[in-house]
Amino acid sequence: MTLPTIPSILNHEAVCAEIEQWVGPRQIYPISFSIPEQLILNEPPEKKQSVGEGISRSRQKYRFGPCEQQAYYKDYQRAYFGLTYKKGGWDCMRHLEIMANGTLPFFPGIEDCPRFTMAHYPKALIQKIYNDYASAVTIDDYNLSLDPMLARGPMEHYCQTVREILDHTLKNLTTVAMAQYVLDKAGHSQAKNVLYISGARKPDYLCDMLFHGIRSLLGGGCVDVEKIWWMYHNTSAEKVGQLYGHGFTYSRHLPDLDINRNSIKQRIAKHEFDLVVFGSVHRCHELLPHVRRYYERDEVVLVDGEDHCRLVGYHRPKRSWLTARKLPRGEILKQGIYFKREIDHATLISHRQA
């Protein structure tokens, strides 16, 4: 049986061009999770085991506990493959952790990923990896085992594929690369001052990693309205260890700069910032009506990192009736340039009809 394939030329720029044909420029674009560049290896590491063991097995707990991030990474580095798959959404931080640690992602079902989702990933290469090695890999529930013949097989080909994965990750999936992509698509490539609104109530991979990228680009020019405390070096590992995923990968990578977070509404009214970014628009849009009073639509970026694909017909996230009246779903789309993590044709149809 021949598996359906993903076109090899379907990179994120091609996806963006196709979306613009549907809905016009600077309307809606795909966005993906990203990872700090310092966590990405430069060369394939030595392999000693068939598969990384750090993932959850069914409903069991993760093998690695708080403060064991490096052990978690080392486990992947020693493995030929990391088993990954669609979870709540197609895009998953595990994909990046596997690729960044010089391991090939083994991703059953990748061929079913919507055309416009995971646009920044090398989806054609990930599917080729699955096709090339499917006969050598056995999956039993959440456990994966590897035919030992692979270790004596064409290691040159394997290492070259790892290098391609690492190269693509470095070029397209770092937090800085994602942040620059968002600024470029929004028409603000040279922005110096960005107001970043997140809510900072709990970790959010897309929101937090985009903030990391913009702060890395602009330094103190990126103001996080609500201090995202888990992102900073001076937060203890024990404290972030109590957060989702023990804080692995997304936390404690930024210096704690002296940021002025005072009088934000007044500074918005004075148009102090070149661009306003809502890092998780469904969770932190209370300031959006005020922002739109002083900022044009193309000076506002709305980021939607939710798992659901469609913008209509879903029941999450829950919002109060008062907020829903102020900002009905269709109206949110009209308030800024929209970047959506899980996106399919139905999303674009919804956008055209909004």
C-alpha positions in Angstrom: 0.0 0.0 0.0 1.4 3.4 -1.0 0.8 6.1 1.6 -0.4 9.6 0.5 2.4 12.1 0.4 2.9 15.7 1.4 4.3 17.9 -1.4 8.0 18.5 -0.7 7.7 22.2 -1.9 5.0 23.0 0.7 7.2 25.3 2.9 5.6 28.0 5.1 6.1 30.7 2.5 4.3 28.7 -0.1 1.5 28.0 2.4 1.3 31.8 3.2 1.0 32.6 -0.5 -1.8 30.1 -0.9 -3.7 31.4 2.1 -3.3 35.0 0.7 -5.0 33.8 -2.5 -7.9 32.6 -0.4 -8.4 35.6 1.9 -6.0 38.4 0.8 -2.8 39.6 2.3 -2.3 40.3 6.1 -5.5 38.6 7.1 -4.6 35.2 8.6 -1.4 33.2 8.6 -0.2 29.9 10.1 2.1 29.9 13.1 3.9 27.0 14.9 5.5 26.2 18.2 9.2 27.2 18.3 12.2 26.5 20.5 15.1 28.6 21.8 18.2 28.2 19.5 20.5 27.3 22.4 18.6 24.1 22.9 19.3 22.8 19.3 22.3 20.6 18.7 24.7 21.3 15.9 25.6 17.7 15.0 24.0 14.3 15.3 24.8 12.8 18.8 26.0 9.3 19.4 23.2 6.8 19.4 22.8 4.0 22.0 19.1 3.1 22.1 16.3 2.7 19.7 13.8 5.2 21.0 13.6 8.0 23.5 11.8 6.9 26.7 10.8 10.3 28.0 7.2 10.4 26.6 4.1 9.4 28.5 2.9 5.9 28.1 -0.9 5.9 27.9 -1.9 7.7 31.2 1.3 6.9 33.1 3.4 9.8 34.4 6.4 11.2 32.5 9.6 9.3 33.3 11.5 12.5 34.1 10.6 14.7 37.1 11.2 18.4 37.9 14.8 19.6 37.5 15.6 16.7 35.2 15.4 18.6 31.9 18.9 17.8 30.8 18.3 14.1 31.5 15.2 14.2 29.4 17.2 15.8 26.5 20.0 13.3 26.9 17.5 10.4 26.6 16.4 11.7 23.2 20.0 12.4 22.1 20.9 8.7 22.7 17.9 7.5 20.7 17.6 6.8 17.0 13.9 7.8 17.0 11.4 9.7 19.1 7.9 8.5 18.9 5.5 11.4 18.4 1.9 11.9 17.2 -1.1 14.2 17.1 -2.2 15.1 20.6 -4.8 17.8 21.3 -3.5 19.5 18.2 -1.1 18.5 15.4 1.6 20.9 16.5 3.3 19.6 19.6 6.3 20.7 21.6 7.5 17.1 21.7 8.1 17.2 17.9 10.6 20.1 18.5 12.3 18.5 21.5 12.9 15.4 19.5 14.3 17.2 16.4 16.4 19.7 18.4 18.1 16.9 20.2 19.3 15.3 17.0 16.8 12.5 16.9 14.5 11.6 14.0 10.7 12.0 14.7 8.7 8.9 14.1 5.3 10.3 13.4 2.5 7.9 12.5 -0.4 9.7 10.8 1.6 12.8 9.7 0.1 12.4 6.2 -3.3 13.4 7.6 -2.0 16.7 9.0 -4.1 19.6 7.5 -2.3 21.3 4.6 -1.9 24.7 6.4 -1.0 23.3 9.9 2.6 22.8 11.0 3.6 24.9 8.1 7.0 25.6 9.5 7.9 22.0 10.0 9.6 19.8 7.3 6.5 17.8 6.9 7.5 16.1 3.7 10.8 15.0 5.3 9.0 13.8 8.5 6.7 11.7 6.3 9.7 10.3 4.4 11.3 9.3 7.7 8.2 7.4 8.6 8.0 5.7 5.2 11.7 4.8 5.1 11.8 3.2 8.6 8.3 2.0 9.1 9.3 -1.6 8.3 12.1 -1.5 10.9 9.9 -0.1 13.7 7.3 -1.8 15.7 4.7 0.2 17.7 2.9 -1.5 20.6 0.4 0.9 22.1 2.7 3.8 23.1 5.9 1.7 23.1 8.2 1.7 20.1 10.9 -0.9 19.3 13.5 -0.8 16.6 14.9 -3.7 14.5 18.6 -3.9 15.6 19.6 -4.3 12.0 19.2 -0.6 11.6 22.1 0.0 13.9 24.3 -2.0 11.4 22.6 -0.4 8.4 23.2 2.8 6.4 24.2 5.1 9.2 25.5 7.6 6.8 22.0 8.1 5.4 20.6 8.2 8.9 23.0 10.9 10.1 22.5 13.0 6.9 18.7 12.9 7.6 19.4 14.1 11.2 21.5 16.9 9.8 18.6 18.0 7.5 16.2 17.9 10.5 18.6 20.0 12.6 19.3 22.4 9.8 15.6 23.0 9.1 14.9 23.5 12.9 17.7 26.1 13.2 16.5 28.0 10.1 12.7 27.9 10.6 11.7 26.8 14.1 13.8 28.8 16.6 11.9 31.4 18.7 13.8 34.2 16.9 13.0 32.9 13.5 9.3 32.6 14.4 9.2 36.1 15.9 10.9 37.6 12.8 8.3 35.7 10.6 5.4 37.3 12.6 6.9 40.8 12.4 7.6 40.3 8.6 4.1 39.1 7.8 2.5 41.8 9.9 4.5 44.4 7.9 6.6 45.5 10.9 10.0 43.9 10.2 11.8 46.9 11.7 9.7 47.3 14.8 11.6 48.6 17.8 8.9 48.7 20.5 6.4 45.9 20.9 3.7 45.6 23.6 3.2 42.0 24.4 -0.1 41.1 26.1 -0.4 37.5 27.5 -2.4 37.4 30.6 0.5 35.4 32.2 -1.9 33.2 34.1 -0.4 29.9 33.1 2.2 28.6 30.6 1.2 28.6 27.0 3.8 27.1 24.6 2.9 29.3 21.6 2.4 32.5 23.5 5.6 32.0 25.7 7.9 31.0 22.8 6.8 33.9 20.6 7.4 36.2 23.5 10.9 34.6 24.0 11.6 35.3 20.3 10.5 38.9 20.3 12.3 39.7 23.5 15.4 38.1 22.1 15.2 40.3 19.1 14.2 43.6 20.8 15.5 43.3 24.3 13.8 45.9 26.5 11.9 47.1 23.5 9.5 44.2 24.1 7.3 45.0 27.1 5.4 42.0 28.6 2.4 43.8 30.2 1.9 41.0 32.7 5.4 39.8 33.7 5.7 36.2 32.4 7.7 35.2 35.5 8.5 31.6 34.5 10.4 32.8 31.5 13.2 34.4 33.5 16.6 33.1 34.6 16.1 34.1 38.2 13.1 31.9 38.7 14.0 28.8 40.6 14.0 25.4 38.8 11.9 24.1 41.7 9.2 26.7 41.2 8.9 26.1 37.4 9.0 22.4 38.1 5.5 22.7 39.5 4.2 24.1 36.2 2.9 22.2 33.2 5.5 19.8 31.8 7.8 20.7 34.7 8.7 23.9 32.8 10.9 21.9 30.3 12.0 23.7 27.2 9.9 26.9 27.6 11.0 28.3 30.9 14.0 30.2 32.5 15.8 31.3 29.3 15.6 35.1 29.5 17.5 37.7 31.6 15.2 39.6 33.9 15.5 43.1 32.4 14.3 46.3 34.1 11.0 46.7 32.2 8.6 49.5 32.7 5.1 47.9 32.9 3.4 51.0 34.4 0.6 53.2 32.9 0.0 50.8 30.0 -3.4 52.2 29.0 -1.9 55.7 28.9 1.1 54.6 26.9 -1.3 52.8 24.4 -3.2 56.0 24.1 0.0 57.9 23.3 0.8 55.2 20.6 4.2 54.5 22.3 4.5 51.1 20.6 5.1 50.2 17.0 3.0 47.0 17.3 0.7 45.4 19.9 0.8 41.5 20.1 -1.9 39.5 21.9 0.0 36.3 22.6 -3.2 34.2 23.3 -6.1 36.2 22.0 -8.8 34.0 23.4 -7.4 34.3 26.9 -6.1 37.9 27.1 -8.2 40.2 24.9 -9.6 42.4 27.7 -7.4 45.3 26.4 -8.2 44.8 22.8 -11.1 47.3 22.5 -8.8 50.0 24.1 -5.9 49.1 21.8 -8.1 49.3 18.7 -9.2 52.8 19.8 -5.6 54.0 19.1 -4.1 51.4 16.8 -5.0 50.5 13.3 -5.8 46.8 12.5 -2.4 46.3 10.8 -0.7 47.5 14.0 -2.2 44.6 16.0 -1.2 40.9 16.0 -3.6 38.3 17.3 -2.2 34.9 18.1 -4.4 31.8 18.4 -2.6 28.8 19.8 -5.6 26.7 20.7 -5.8 23.1 19.6 -9.1 23.3 17.7 -8.8 24.0 13.9 -12.1 25.8 13.3 -13.0 29.3 14.4 -16.7 28.4 14.5 -18.7 25.6 16.1 -16.4 24.9 19.0 -17.0 25.2 22.8 -13.7 26.2 24.1 -12.1 28.2 25.5 -15.0 29.3 27.8 -15.6 33.1 28.1 -18.0 35.1 30.2 -21.2 36.3 28.5 -20.1 39.9 29.0 -16.7 39.3 27.1 -18.5 37.3 24.4 -20.9 40.2 23.8 -18.1 42.7 23.5 -16.0 40.5 21.2 -18.0 37.9 19.3 -15.9 35.4 17.5 -16.3 37.0 14.1 -15.3 40.4 15.5 -12.1 39.1 16.9 -10.9 38.3 13.4 -11.4 41.8 12.3 -9.3 43.4 15.1 -5.8 42.5 13.9 -3.6 40.3 11.7 -4.5 36.8 12.9 -1.8 34.0 13.4 -3.4 30.6 14.0 -1.6 27.4 15.0 -4.1 24.8 13.9 -5.5 25.9 10.6 -7.4 24.1 7.8 -9.6 25.0 4.9 -12.6 25.4 7.1 -10.7 28.1 9.1 -10.2 30.0 5.9 -13.8 29.7 4.9 -14.8 31.0 8.3 -12.4 33.9 7.9 -13.9 34.9 4.6 -17.4 34.8 6.0 -16.5 36.8 9.1 
